[in-house]
Amino acid sequence: MRRALAKALPFVLVVLAGCGADDKDTAPRYPIPGCESFDTSPCDITTPACQTRLFELAACLHGVEPGDMPPVTLMSENDFRSYLAAEAAAQQPMPNQDRWDAANEVLGLVAPGGLDTATEIDDTVKAVGGFYDDQTKTVHVIDHGADSTPETSCPVLLHEFVHSLQDREVDLTSFRQMHDATYDADLASDAVIEGEAQFQAQRYMASMLGLDPKSVDWARFYAEGIASAEEQIAQAPSPLTATPNSYPYAWGSRYISLGWAATGHSGVLDLFAEPPADTQREMASVVARTDDVAGPPIAAPAAPAQLTFVGDDALGALGAFELLARSEDASAESIVLDWRSDHLWIYAGTNAAELPSTTVVWACDFKTAGSAAGAARLVFGGQTEARAVGSRLVVAGADDGSSVDWAFDALLSP
């Protein structure tokens, strides 16, 4: 499913509270730099006064005049489930979707049945706090019963208000369509959308919890948030479905934070005009934004005549992390930062029993031969084989167990 959803942010609240906040009912609330006149205490988001205050604060944090507030609705979990089911039913299936699903299983990125729509909907209902619908221009907040409090709901509403302000400036629908050519590019650009909204919500939450936003150890905060997101991805049965609910928020907010002090709103608009083309750039930006390191494209291998090309993609450094991190080896993070380029190819065939078969080939170039060799050792995929020659890694497999030596010969030859 195409995501336009924001998580409920429970981890953010825990980490910020651990940075030194006193009891939320008695702690003084420090102003947010640049928006000092705003009351940042939590409020009842069902009231017009609370909604108006948070929308005006979101506009101040984003750096624009508020204008008209978008419609806001409170949606029950059941209504949200129905909304997601209708959205899934209305989507046109991607050509050869069954082959793509099979390829992801071969790679170990998806557990068998991990792409079941009902399961995805159930997981989404549990995890999501709200979303902005850029078709109806409406903000929705999910009512999770006892788990929905002013302290959790206010940051979600502010986050979604930031999306509505982004949409007025750049047209989020068009932005997504312009930057979704590959898995890698899609997540890298989504990290700009979600990263800025998350960053503004984090600034608000610090003040709401009684912290001084100017004194928070933000470097530690982002390090802990990303470490938690990496653990989630590594331990998920289906990393491919877990990643979109963590990467754009954890890495994206850090990426935005690294340039906000210098460029603010104008810098965010620059990122919307020209977002990072790959996830490596965002993942490697720890204390400052790094430069692009993408290498030359990798030529497709010549497949045997009995295989039919189905489609291709680029997984990027983040996809490499998904493949390596399940080994739970701490070196996976540093290895993927040496990513330089990659490409994925999927082929359809027929096995000996004349049943459909799927073959997948992934080639990745790293900065060094050591990183390629380390990656080959860590690849986690029950139906694949990994080989490295020089700085290139090739991972290949077929769901019917047929030989993929042709892929290794083509992509690893001198």
C-alpha positions as CSV (number, residue, x, y, z in Angstrom):
1,M,0.0,0.0,0.0
2,R,1.1,3.5,-0.7
3,R,1.8,5.2,2.7
4,A,0.7,8.7,3.6
5,L,0.7,7.9,7.2
6,A,2.5,9.0,10.4
7,K,3.3,6.8,13.4
8,A,2.1,7.6,16.9
9,L,5.6,8.5,18.0
10,P,5.7,6.6,21.3
11,F,9.5,6.1,21.1
12,V,10.1,9.8,20.6
13,L,8.2,10.6,23.8
14,V,10.1,8.0,25.8
15,V,13.6,9.2,24.6
16,L,12.8,12.9,25.1
17,A,11.4,12.2,28.6
18,G,14.6,10.3,29.4
19,C,16.7,13.4,28.5
20,G,15.7,15.0,31.8
21,A,12.1,16.1,31.8
22,D,10.4,16.5,35.2
23,D,6.8,15.5,35.9
24,K,4.9,16.9,32.9
25,D,2.2,18.4,35.1
26,T,4.6,20.5,37.2
27,A,7.6,21.2,34.9
28,P,8.1,24.6,33.5
29,R,7.7,24.7,29.7
30,Y,10.5,26.3,27.8
31,P,9.7,28.2,24.6
32,I,10.6,26.8,21.2
33,P,13.2,29.1,19.6
34,G,11.5,31.2,16.9
35,C,8.0,30.4,18.2
36,E,8.4,31.8,21.8
37,S,4.9,33.2,22.0
38,F,3.1,29.8,21.7
39,D,1.7,27.8,24.5
40,T,3.1,24.3,24.1
41,S,1.1,22.5,26.8
42,P,-0.9,19.5,25.7
43,C,-4.6,20.1,25.0
44,D,-7.7,18.3,23.9
45,I,-7.4,17.9,20.2
46,T,-11.1,17.5,19.7
47,T,-11.7,21.2,20.6
48,P,-11.4,24.0,18.0
49,A,-9.2,26.1,20.3
50,C,-6.6,23.3,20.6
51,Q,-6.6,22.5,16.9
52,T,-6.2,26.2,16.0
53,R,-3.3,26.6,18.4
54,L,-1.5,23.6,17.1
55,F,-2.0,24.6,13.5
56,E,-0.7,28.1,14.1
57,L,2.3,26.6,16.0
58,A,2.9,24.1,13.1
59,A,3.0,27.1,10.7
60,C,5.4,28.9,12.9
61,L,7.7,25.9,13.2
62,H,7.5,25.3,9.5
63,G,8.2,29.0,8.8
64,V,5.1,30.2,7.0
65,E,1.9,32.1,7.7
66,P,-0.8,29.6,8.7
67,G,-3.7,30.6,6.3
68,D,-6.8,28.4,6.5
69,M,-6.7,25.4,8.8
70,P,-7.4,22.1,7.0
71,P,-10.4,19.9,8.1
72,V,-9.6,17.7,11.1
73,T,-11.3,14.4,11.9
74,L,-11.0,11.9,14.7
75,M,-11.2,8.4,13.3
76,S,-11.8,5.2,15.3
77,E,-9.7,2.2,14.8
78,N,-12.5,0.4,13.0
79,D,-13.1,3.3,10.7
80,F,-9.4,3.5,10.0
81,R,-9.4,-0.2,9.2
82,S,-12.3,0.3,6.7
83,Y,-10.5,3.3,5.2
84,L,-7.3,1.2,4.6
85,A,-9.3,-1.7,3.2
86,A,-11.1,0.6,0.7
87,E,-7.8,2.2,-0.3
88,A,-6.2,-1.2,-0.9
89,A,-9.2,-2.4,-2.9
90,A,-9.0,0.6,-5.2
91,Q,-5.4,0.2,-6.1
92,Q,-4.5,-1.3,-9.4
93,P,-2.2,-4.4,-9.0
94,M,1.3,-3.9,-10.3
95,P,2.1,-6.1,-13.3
96,N,3.7,-9.4,-12.3
97,Q,3.1,-8.6,-8.7
98,D,3.3,-12.3,-7.8
99,R,6.8,-12.5,-9.2
100,W,7.9,-9.4,-7.3
101,D,6.5,-10.9,-4.1
102,A,8.3,-14.2,-4.8
103,A,11.5,-12.4,-5.5
104,N,11.3,-10.6,-2.1
105,E,10.7,-13.9,-0.4
106,V,13.7,-15.4,-2.2
107,L,15.9,-12.5,-0.9
108,G,14.5,-12.9,2.6
109,L,13.0,-9.4,2.7
110,V,9.5,-10.7,3.1
111,A,8.3,-13.7,5.2
112,P,5.9,-16.1,3.5
113,G,2.5,-14.3,3.7
114,G,4.2,-11.1,4.9
115,L,2.5,-9.1,2.2
116,D,-1.0,-10.3,3.1
117,T,-3.3,-7.2,2.9
118,A,-5.3,-8.0,6.0
119,T,-2.1,-8.4,8.0
120,E,-0.7,-5.1,6.7
121,I,-3.9,-3.4,7.6
122,D,-3.9,-4.8,11.1
123,D,-0.3,-3.7,11.7
124,T,-1.0,-0.3,10.3
125,V,-4.0,0.3,12.5
126,K,-1.9,-0.6,15.6
127,A,1.1,1.6,14.6
128,V,-0.4,4.7,13.1
129,G,-1.4,7.8,15.1
130,G,-2.7,9.9,12.2
131,F,-2.3,10.8,8.6
132,Y,-2.8,13.6,6.1
133,D,-4.9,12.7,3.0
134,D,-3.4,14.8,0.2
135,Q,-6.4,14.0,-2.0
136,T,-9.1,15.3,0.3
137,K,-6.7,17.8,2.1
138,T,-7.9,16.4,5.4
139,V,-6.0,15.6,8.6
140,H,-7.1,12.5,10.4
141,V,-6.1,11.5,13.9
142,I,-6.7,7.9,15.0
143,D,-8.5,7.4,18.3
144,H,-6.6,4.5,20.1
145,G,-8.8,4.6,23.2
146,A,-6.9,4.7,26.4
147,D,-3.6,4.9,24.5
148,S,-4.7,8.3,23.0
149,T,-3.9,11.1,25.4
150,P,-3.2,14.8,24.9
151,E,0.5,14.0,25.2
152,T,0.4,11.5,22.4
153,S,-2.3,13.1,20.2
154,C,-1.0,16.6,20.1
155,P,2.3,15.8,18.5
156,V,0.6,13.6,15.9
157,L,-1.9,16.4,15.0
158,L,1.0,18.9,14.7
159,H,2.9,16.5,12.5
160,E,0.0,16.1,10.1
161,F,-0.6,19.9,10.1
162,V,3.0,20.2,8.8
163,H,2.2,17.9,6.0
164,S,-0.8,20.0,5.0
165,L,1.5,23.1,4.9
166,Q,4.0,21.2,2.8
167,D,1.3,20.1,0.4
168,R,0.2,23.7,-0.2
169,E,3.7,24.6,-1.2
170,V,5.0,21.6,-3.2
171,D,1.9,19.4,-4.0
172,L,2.9,16.1,-2.2
173,T,1.1,13.9,-4.7
174,S,3.2,15.2,-7.6
175,F,6.4,15.2,-5.5
176,R,5.9,11.5,-4.7
177,Q,5.3,10.6,-8.3
178,M,8.4,12.5,-9.4
179,H,10.7,10.6,-7.0
180,D,9.4,7.0,-6.9
181,A,11.3,5.5,-9.8
182,T,13.1,3.0,-7.4
183,Y,12.7,1.7,-3.9
184,D,15.8,3.6,-2.9
185,A,14.7,7.0,-4.4
186,D,11.2,6.6,-3.0
187,L,12.4,6.2,0.6
188,A,15.0,8.9,0.2
189,S,12.5,11.4,-0.9
190,D,9.9,10.3,1.6
191,A,12.4,11.0,4.3
192,V,12.2,14.7,3.3
193,I,8.4,14.7,3.7
194,E,8.2,12.7,6.9
195,G,11.5,13.9,8.2
196,E,10.5,17.6,8.4
197,A,7.1,16.9,9.9
198,Q,8.8,14.6,12.5
199,F,11.5,17.2,13.2
200,Q,9.0,19.9,13.9
201,A,7.0,17.5,16.1
202,Q,10.2,16.7,18.1
203,R,10.8,20.4,18.8
204,Y,7.3,20.7,20.0
205,M,7.4,17.6,22.1
206,A,10.6,18.7,23.9
207,S,8.9,21.9,25.1
208,M,5.6,20.0,25.8
209,L,7.5,17.6,28.1
210,G,9.2,20.4,30.1
211,L,12.5,20.3,28.3
212,D,14.4,23.3,26.9
213,P,14.7,22.6,23.2
214,K,18.0,24.5,23.2
215,S,19.5,22.2,25.8
216,V,18.3,18.8,24.6
217,D,21.2,16.5,23.5
218,W,19.8,16.1,20.0
219,A,22.8,14.1,18.8
220,R,22.1,11.5,21.5
221,F,18.4,11.6,20.8
222,Y,18.8,10.9,17.1
223,A,21.5,8.2,17.7
224,E,19.1,6.4,20.1
225,G,16.2,6.8,17.7
226,I,18.1,5.4,14.8
227,A,19.5,2.5,16.8
228,S,16.0,1.6,17.8
229,A,14.8,1.8,14.1
230,E,17.8,-0.4,13.0
231,E,16.8,-3.0,15.6
232,Q,13.2,-3.0,14.5
233,I,14.3,-3.6,10.9
234,A,16.8,-6.3,11.8
235,Q,14.3,-8.2,13.9
236,A,11.3,-7.8,11.7
237,P,10.1,-11.0,9.9
238,S,9.5,-8.9,6.8
239,P,12.0,-6.0,6.7
240,L,10.5,-4.7,3.5
241,T,7.3,-3.8,5.3
242,A,8.9,-2.6,8.5
243,T,11.3,-0.2,6.9
244,P,8.8,2.4,5.5
245,N,7.4,2.8,9.0
246,S,10.8,3.7,10.5
247,Y,13.3,5.0,8.0
248,P,11.6,8.2,6.8
249,Y,11.0,9.3,10.4
250,A,14.2,8.3,12.2
251,W,16.8,9.1,9.5
252,G,14.7,11.8,7.8
253,S,14.3,13.9,11.0
254,R,18.0,13.7,11.7
255,Y,18.8,14.8,8.1
256,I,16.5,17.8,8.3
257,S,17.9,18.7,11.7
258,L,21.4,18.9,10.3
259,G,20.6,21.8,8.1
260,W,17.7,23.5,9.8
261,A,19.7,26.0,11.9
262,A,21.4,27.4,8.8
263,T,18.7,27.3,6.2
264,G,15.3,26.7,7.9
265,H,12.2,26.8,5.8
266,S,14.1,27.8,2.6
267,G,16.4,24.9,3.0
268,V,13.5,22.5,3.3
269,L,12.0,23.9,0.1
270,D,15.4,23.3,-1.6
271,L,15.2,19.7,-0.5
272,F,11.8,19.3,-1.9
273,A,13.1,20.8,-5.2
274,E,16.0,18.4,-5.2
275,P,15.8,15.6,-2.6
276,P,18.6,13.2,-2.0
277,A,18.5,10.6,-4.8
278,D,19.5,7.7,-2.6
279,T,19.3,6.6,1.1
280,Q,23.1,6.4,1.5
281,R,23.3,10.1,1.6
282,E,20.8,10.4,4.5
283,M,22.2,7.4,6.4
284,A,25.8,8.7,6.2
285,S,24.8,12.2,7.4
286,V,25.5,11.9,11.1
287,V,27.0,15.2,12.3
288,A,26.7,17.1,8.9
289,R,25.0,16.4,5.6
290,T,27.3,14.4,3.3
291,D,27.9,14.7,-0.4
292,D,26.5,12.3,-3.0
293,V,28.7,9.2,-3.5
294,A,26.6,7.3,-6.0
295,G,28.8,5.3,-8.5
296,P,28.1,4.4,-12.1
297,P,25.2,2.2,-13.0
298,I,25.6,-1.6,-13.2
299,A,24.9,-3.2,-16.5
300,A,22.3,-6.0,-16.6
301,P,23.5,-9.6,-16.9
302,A,22.5,-11.6,-20.0
303,A,19.9,-14.1,-18.7
304,P,19.4,-17.6,-20.2
305,A,16.8,-17.9,-23.0
306,Q,14.4,-19.8,-20.8
307,L,14.0,-16.8,-18.4
308,T,11.9,-13.7,-19.2
309,F,12.8,-10.4,-17.7
310,V,10.0,-9.1,-15.4
311,G,11.4,-5.9,-13.9
312,D,14.2,-4.1,-12.1
313,D,14.8,-1.8,-9.2
314,A,17.5,-0.3,-7.0
315,L,17.5,-1.1,-3.3
316,G,20.1,1.4,-2.2
317,A,22.1,1.4,1.0
318,L,18.9,1.0,3.0
319,G,18.0,-2.1,1.0
320,A,21.5,-3.4,1.6
321,F,21.0,-2.9,5.3
322,E,17.8,-4.9,5.2
323,L,19.6,-7.8,3.6
324,L,22.6,-7.6,6.0
325,A,21.2,-6.5,9.4
326,R,19.2,-9.7,10.0
327,S,22.5,-11.4,10.7
328,E,22.6,-9.2,13.8
329,D,26.3,-8.4,13.2
330,A,27.2,-4.9,14.3
331,S,29.4,-4.4,11.2
332,A,26.3,-4.2,8.9
333,E,25.8,-0.5,9.5
334,S,29.3,0.5,8.6
335,I,29.4,-1.8,5.6
336,V,26.2,-0.3,4.0
337,L,27.6,3.2,4.3
338,D,30.2,2.1,1.8
339,W,27.5,1.5,-0.8
340,R,28.1,3.1,-4.1
341,S,25.5,1.7,-6.5
342,D,23.3,-1.3,-6.9
343,H,20.7,-2.9,-9.2
344,L,18.1,-5.7,-8.9
345,W,16.7,-7.8,-11.7
346,I,13.7,-10.2,-11.6
347,Y,13.1,-13.0,-14.1
348,A,10.2,-15.4,-14.7
349,G,10.5,-19.0,-15.8
350,T,8.9,-22.4,-15.6
351,N,10.3,-25.2,-13.5
352,A,10.4,-28.9,-14.3
353,A,6.8,-29.4,-13.2
354,E,5.8,-26.6,-15.6
355,L,4.9,-24.3,-12.6
356,P,5.9,-20.6,-12.5
357,S,9.4,-19.9,-11.1
358,T,11.1,-16.7,-10.1
359,T,14.8,-15.8,-10.2
360,V,16.2,-12.7,-8.6
361,V,19.7,-11.2,-9.0
362,W,21.1,-8.2,-7.0
363,A,24.4,-6.6,-7.7
364,C,26.0,-4.0,-5.4
365,D,29.2,-2.1,-5.7
366,F,30.9,-0.9,-2.5
367,K,33.7,1.5,-1.9
368,T,36.1,-1.2,-0.9
369,A,36.7,-5.0,-1.4
370,G,36.6,-5.4,2.3
371,S,33.0,-4.1,2.5
372,A,31.9,-6.4,-0.4
373,A,33.5,-9.4,1.3
374,G,31.9,-8.5,4.6
375,A,28.5,-8.0,3.0
376,A,28.8,-11.5,1.3
377,R,29.4,-13.0,4.7
378,L,26.3,-11.3,6.3
379,V,23.7,-11.7,3.6
380,F,20.6,-13.3,5.1
381,G,18.4,-15.0,2.6
382,G,17.4,-18.7,2.7
383,Q,17.1,-19.1,-1.1
384,T,20.1,-17.0,-2.2
385,E,23.8,-17.4,-2.6
386,A,26.2,-14.4,-2.2
387,R,29.6,-14.0,-3.8
388,A,32.0,-11.1,-3.9
389,V,34.8,-10.3,-6.2
390,G,36.7,-7.1,-5.6
391,S,34.4,-4.4,-4.5
392,R,31.3,-6.0,-6.1
393,L,28.8,-8.2,-4.3
394,V,26.3,-10.4,-6.2
395,V,23.3,-12.1,-4.5
396,A,21.2,-14.4,-6.6
397,G,18.7,-17.2,-6.2
398,A,15.6,-18.9,-7.6
399,D,12.6,-20.2,-5.8
400,D,12.8,-23.5,-7.7
401,G,16.5,-24.0,-6.8
402,S,17.7,-23.7,-10.3
403,S,21.3,-22.6,-11.0
404,V,22.1,-18.9,-11.0
405,D,25.8,-19.4,-11.9
406,W,25.1,-17.4,-15.1
407,A,24.4,-14.3,-13.0
408,F,27.6,-14.7,-11.1
409,D,29.6,-15.3,-14.2
410,A,28.2,-12.2,-16.0
411,L,28.5,-9.8,-13.1
412,L,31.7,-10.9,-11.4
413,S,33.9,-11.5,-14.5
414,P,37.0,-9.3,-14.7
